């Protein structure tokens, strides 16, 4: 018998992951959600295409393919981000609390499965399904290639950013599901944490950008290079914690500087510095946060058992 590669072997040895995957894909719910997801994204794509081409024709008398393609791609990715943000917590918030509500948690623990394997099995089954949603929508993103204005790196950046977002939200959902015994509470805590992260970082970026804009247009050049560094790092931190600003800023650097992995920032004194593109920092930060939350979830479940 042919041996499976190590990652697939780890999944095959995890009975929770196999059970959740089979249960999720055998019922009609998975296909209904997938179909509804694609219908919403496809319908949104058609509406954006019609609105963009109509606006282009009314202003210039012709369709600018590059502008239409880029706007269409950005709109589809934003719609995916919005849907993933609301779908992922709904799937993971009931991972552990659902077992308590159905009074099957004690039966599950009699298998003597380690807490780490239990949490990983619950999390992996959800991430695998959301990954299926993201992969299924790639053809809709690729429609933008017909108009131009979009390159392959933009698809890679969008996919990696969406995956990192899904991983963090899924881990948050499992964590709150382990700390509370009610799915409703887990859902509320997960959505409040998600909205708080997105809203706070977006507001911080707006404030910092407004400070830079007012300084530039007001002719105030008395700020030192050290002060510029502080503003740059503060803005970078908040930009790299927000998925939408990360995507927009990374695309801007990709288009203007033709670099997907780094960008060059010029200070007021003419000196420059090369920094990693926001999507790289964002992905690393979110994966590290996901690992820490995963570890904390395992610790919480171990404390419950004790």
PyMOL commands that set and color helices and strands:
alter all, ss='L'
color gray80, all
select helices_A, chain A and resi 6-12+15-26+28-60+65-92+97-101+105-109+115-136+138-146+152-179+183-217+225-239+243-257+278-305
alter helices_A, ss='H'
color red, helices_A
select strands_A, chain A and resi 262-266+272-276
alter strands_A, ss='S'
color yellow, strands_A
deselect
rebuild
show_as cartoon
